[in-house]
Amino acid sequence: MDNKFNHLTTEQSNLIILKALCILEEKKYSQLANWPFEDISIDDIFNQIQYIYSDSVIKDKFIKFCLSHIEKKKQYSVIEGMFNLIALFEDLERYEDCIVLKNIKDSILLDLQRVI
């Protein structure tokens, strides 16, 4: 399986996932028929999030990266995008994948409470 993120640094991968989640913030993207990316599939996004989730150091860096974005932009589009991505996976009945996504989202929200 070709992973589109293999040739990228952790920072580059984090930026792509963050930007994708920010785009997914719009409610219309909670349906697969409206997937906004031509060159990145829902599985590409999930596989990278799964990779982030599986390594505690990488996960911590990603969470800090997201928190930094939220603090700097003063907007929560990354969280809204995560909610819509979870809705997509629920519609696809990929419930085990939802657990991974929810854990990442919850980690961001918990750390966000400490920052605010």
N, C-alpha and C positions, 0 to 999 in steps of 0.2 A: 504494500500500500504506500503510495506516495504522500508524504507529509509535506505540505507547502511551507511549513514553518522550520524544517530541518536546517536550512541554510541561514537562518536568521539568528541574531543574538537574542538573549533573553529580553533585553530592553526593546528591541524591534518587535519581537513577538508580543510583548505586553502592550505596546502601542497599537498594534493592529487589532488585538482583542478589545482593548479599550475603545478604540474608534468604532469598531463594529458594534459593540454594545451601545455606544452613544447613538449610532444611526438607528439601531433597533428600538430605541426609546418610543418611537411613534407606534401607537396602538395598532395601526394597520399591519405592522410587521409581526404581530402575534399569530398570523396565519401563514402557513408555508407557501401558499399560492402567491403571496406578496413578498417573498424573499428578495431583498434588495441587491444582492451581490451576484454577479455573473461568474466571477473567478474564484470565489470561496464558497464552499458548500456548508450547510448546517453541520455536517459531520466534520469538516475541517475545523470549524470553530469549536465544536464539542471536544474533538480529540486534543486540541491545544489546551482547552480548559481542564480536561482530564489529566493531561501531562502536568500542568501547573498544580493541580490538586494533589497529585501523587508525590510531590516533593515539597516538604515543609519549608525549605529555604526559598524555593522558587515561589511557593504560595505566599509566603510573607512579603516577598518583594513585589508580587503582583498586587496584593492588598494595599501595601504602602503606596504603590504607583497610582492605584485607583483613588485612594484617600487624598493624595496630593492633587490629583485632577479635580476632585470634588471641591477641595478647599480653594484651589486657585480659581476655578470657574464659577464657584458658588451656585452650582446646579447639580442635579442628581440624575442626569441622563443615563449614566452608566448603570445605576440601580434600576431605573425604569426599563432599560434594555435587557437587564438580567431577568426581570419579571416577565417580559414578553418572550424571551428565549425559553424560560421555564414553561410558559403557556404553550409554546410550540411543541416542546417535548411531551407535555401532557397530552396534547391532541394526537401526537404520534404514538401514544401509549408506551413511551420509553421512560417508565417510572424510575428505574434504577439510575438513569442518567439525570433525572430531575433531582435526585438526592445529592449528586455531586454539585449541580448548579446551585441548589438551595444552600448547601454548606458554604460555598464560596460567597454567595450573596449575604448570608447571615454573618460570616466573618467580617465582611466589609462593613455591614451595618453595626456590628458590635464594636469594632474599632472606631467607627465614625462617632459613636456615642462618647467614647473616651476623648476624642479630639475636640468635639464641640463644647 
